[in-house]
């Protein structure tokens, strides 16, 4: 390589380096900033440190976690505070870049709208309705809280619970959830909420059949058919034998 060519290459590299520091938004910027940060379009070093990228401390200097959703970055009160933002105060650590990408150009380096609930403190993960509104369908209007008993935090749909696997909500059992699940605790249930199910009556009828363990009703009873009894470890008792009904 000739001396002249080396000099030309060196001059070009120096020019590129100078331009990169003088006009970083034009030379290395991944795209325009989001509207809220448009005033910083030409001031990359307001957020970025040369050779080290963006530090969370620079984000927090303007956006204090305890004020997010309540005050602007200039300290002015927000006329309509957002109810879905206070979870920022319940994060395990302030890792702004885990969710936010301020460059909204043609090439985004993070997908917006995705949130990892593992970033939250353990207690905050149980308070789903502090950020999320309950669905308006008939089922969800009956219940409150305990979302994790049916849903996963990494994927809301599909729900991980199918009621018919445990008990079919047929005939007289198609009632409100609180009839069987007291205080919206869906990990527990009781059959003693109905007038025909009293502990004394159930005890008496089961002992007559030689059954002494009858605390977990759905272990044997899976629907409203009193003849469809499924007893673990025993032959299934039904009101049908060889395709014929008892009244045939």
C-alpha positions in Angstrom: 0.0 0.0 0.0 1.5 3.3 -1.1 2.1 6.1 1.4 -0.4 8.4 -0.4 -3.2 5.8 0.0 -2.4 5.4 3.7 -2.7 9.1 4.2 -6.0 9.3 2.4 -7.4 6.4 4.5 -6.2 8.0 7.7 -7.8 11.3 6.8 -11.1 9.6 6.0 -11.0 7.7 9.3 -10.3 10.9 11.2 -13.1 12.6 9.4 -15.6 9.8 10.2 -14.6 9.9 13.9 -15.0 13.7 14.0 -18.4 13.5 12.3 -19.5 10.7 14.5 -19.0 12.8 17.7 -20.1 16.0 16.1 -23.3 14.6 14.5 -24.0 11.2 16.1 -27.7 11.5 15.4 -26.9 11.5 11.7 -24.0 9.1 11.7 -24.9 6.3 14.1 -28.5 7.0 15.3 -30.8 4.0 14.8 -33.8 6.3 14.0 -35.7 9.3 15.2 -36.5 9.6 18.8 -40.0 9.1 20.2 -42.1 12.3 20.3 -41.6 12.9 24.0 -37.8 13.1 23.5 -37.8 15.0 20.2 -36.1 18.0 21.8 -33.0 15.7 22.4 -32.8 14.7 18.7 -29.4 16.4 18.2 -28.1 15.9 21.8 -27.2 12.2 21.9 -24.9 12.6 24.9 -27.8 13.7 27.0 -28.6 10.0 27.4 -25.5 8.2 25.9 -22.0 8.1 27.3 -19.3 7.7 24.6 -18.3 4.0 24.1 -20.6 2.9 27.0 -24.1 3.4 25.7 -27.0 4.4 27.8 -26.9 4.1 31.6 -30.1 3.7 33.7 -28.8 6.5 36.0 -29.3 9.0 33.1 -32.9 7.9 32.6 -33.7 8.1 36.3 -32.1 11.6 36.5 -35.1 12.9 34.6 -37.7 10.2 35.2 -37.8 9.5 38.9 -39.6 6.2 39.5 -41.7 7.5 42.4 -43.0 10.3 40.1 -43.7 8.3 36.9 -47.3 8.6 36.0 -47.8 11.5 38.4 -45.4 14.2 37.4 -43.7 15.1 34.2 -39.9 15.0 33.8 -40.0 18.8 34.5 -41.8 18.2 37.8 -45.2 19.4 36.6 -48.3 17.6 37.8 -50.0 15.4 35.1 -53.6 16.5 34.7 -54.8 12.9 34.2 -52.4 10.6 36.1 -52.1 7.2 34.5 -53.2 4.4 36.8 -51.2 1.8 35.0 -47.7 3.2 35.7 -47.2 3.0 39.5 -45.7 -0.5 39.1 -42.4 1.3 38.3 -42.1 1.7 42.1 -42.3 -2.1 42.5 -39.5 -3.2 40.2 -36.7 -5.4 41.6 -34.3 -3.0 40.0 -34.4 0.1 37.7 -33.6 -1.4 34.4 -35.2 1.1 32.0 -33.7 -0.5 28.8 -35.3 -3.8 29.6 -38.6 -2.4 28.3 -38.0 1.0 26.7 -36.5 1.9 23.4 -36.5 5.7 22.7 -35.6 5.4 19.1 -38.7 4.8 17.0 -37.1 4.8 13.6 -37.3 2.2 10.8 -35.2 -0.2 12.8 -36.3 -0.6 16.4 -34.0 -2.6 18.6 -36.7 -3.7 21.1 -40.3 -4.7 20.7 -42.5 -2.2 22.5 -45.6 -3.4 24.4 -43.9 -6.4 26.0 -43.2 -6.5 29.7 -41.5 -9.2 31.7 -43.4 -9.6 35.0 -40.3 -11.2 36.5 -39.0 -7.7 36.8 -41.6 -7.0 39.5 -41.3 -7.7 43.2 -43.0 -10.9 44.3 -45.9 -9.2 46.1 -46.6 -6.9 43.1 -46.9 -9.9 40.7 -50.1 -10.9 42.6 -51.8 -7.5 42.1 -52.8 -8.0 38.5 -55.8 -5.7 38.6 -53.7 -2.7 39.8 -52.5 -2.5 36.2 -55.0 -4.6 34.2 -58.7 -4.2 33.9 -60.8 -7.3 34.4 -62.4 -8.7 31.1 -66.0 -7.8 30.6 -67.3 -11.3 29.9 -69.8 -13.1 32.1 -67.3 -15.3 33.8 -64.8 -12.6 34.8 -67.5 -10.3 36.1 -68.1 -12.8 38.8 -64.6 -13.1 40.1 -62.0 -10.7 41.5 -58.2 -11.3 41.8 -56.3 -14.6 41.9 -55.7 -14.4 38.1 -52.6 -16.7 38.4 -54.8 -19.6 39.3 -56.0 -19.7 35.7 -53.5 -17.5 33.7 -49.7 -17.4 33.3 -47.9 -14.1 33.4 -45.8 -14.9 30.4 -48.8 -15.6 28.2 -52.3 -14.6 29.1 -54.1 -16.7 26.4 -54.9 -19.5 26.5 -55.8 -19.9 30.2 -54.3 -22.9 31.9 -57.5 -24.0 33.5 -60.4 -26.1 32.1 -63.3 -26.5 34.6 -64.7 -29.6 32.9 -61.5 -31.5 33.8 -62.5 -31.3 37.4 -66.3 -30.8 37.4 -68.9 -30.2 34.7 -71.0 -27.1 35.2 -74.2 -28.8 34.1 -77.8 -28.6 35.2 -78.0 -27.2 38.7 -74.3 -26.6 39.0 -74.2 -23.9 36.4 -74.2 -21.2 39.1 -72.0 -18.2 40.1 -68.4 -19.1 41.1 -68.8 -17.9 44.7 -71.4 -20.6 45.3 -68.7 -23.2 45.5 -65.5 -21.0 45.7 -65.6 -18.9 48.8 -63.9 -15.5 48.8 -62.8 -15.9 45.2 -60.3 -18.6 46.2 -60.4 -21.0 43.2 -57.9 -23.4 44.6 -60.5 -24.4 47.2 -64.2 -25.4 46.9 -67.1 -26.5 49.0 -70.2 -28.5 48.2 -71.9 -27.5 51.4 -73.3 -24.2 50.0 -76.4 -25.9 48.6 -79.4 -26.8 50.7 -79.2 -30.5 49.9 -75.6 -30.8 50.8 -75.1 -30.8 54.6 -72.1 -32.5 56.3 -74.4 -34.7 58.4 -76.4 -35.9 55.4 -73.3 -36.6 53.3 -71.6 -38.4 56.2 -74.6 -40.6 56.8 -75.2 -41.5 53.1 -71.5 -42.3 52.4 -71.0 -44.4 55.5 -74.1 -46.5 54.5 -72.2 -47.2 51.3 -69.0 -48.1 53.2 -67.3 -44.9 52.1 -65.5 -43.0 54.9 -63.2 -40.7 53.0 -65.5 -38.1 51.4 -63.8 -34.7 51.9 -62.8 -34.3 48.2 -66.2 -34.6 46.5 -65.0 -34.1 42.9 -62.7 -37.1 43.2 -65.7 -39.3 42.7 -68.4 -36.9 41.5 -67.6 -35.1 38.2 -71.1 -33.9 37.2 -74.7 -33.6 38.3 -75.5 -37.3 37.4 -75.7 -39.0 40.8 -75.2 -42.4 39.1 -72.0 -41.4 37.4 -69.6 -42.0 40.3 -65.9 -42.5 39.6 -64.2 -44.0 42.6 -60.4 -44.2 42.3 -59.1 -47.7 42.6 -62.6 -49.2 42.3 -64.8 -50.2 39.4 -66.8 -47.3 38.2 -70.4 -47.4 39.3 -72.9 -46.1 36.8 -76.6 -46.4 36.3 -75.9 -48.0 32.9 -74.8 -51.6 32.4 -73.9 -53.1 29.0 -75.7 -50.2 27.2 -79.0 -50.7 29.1 -80.5 -48.3 31.6 -81.8 -49.5 35.0 -85.4 -48.7 34.0 -85.1 -50.9 30.7 
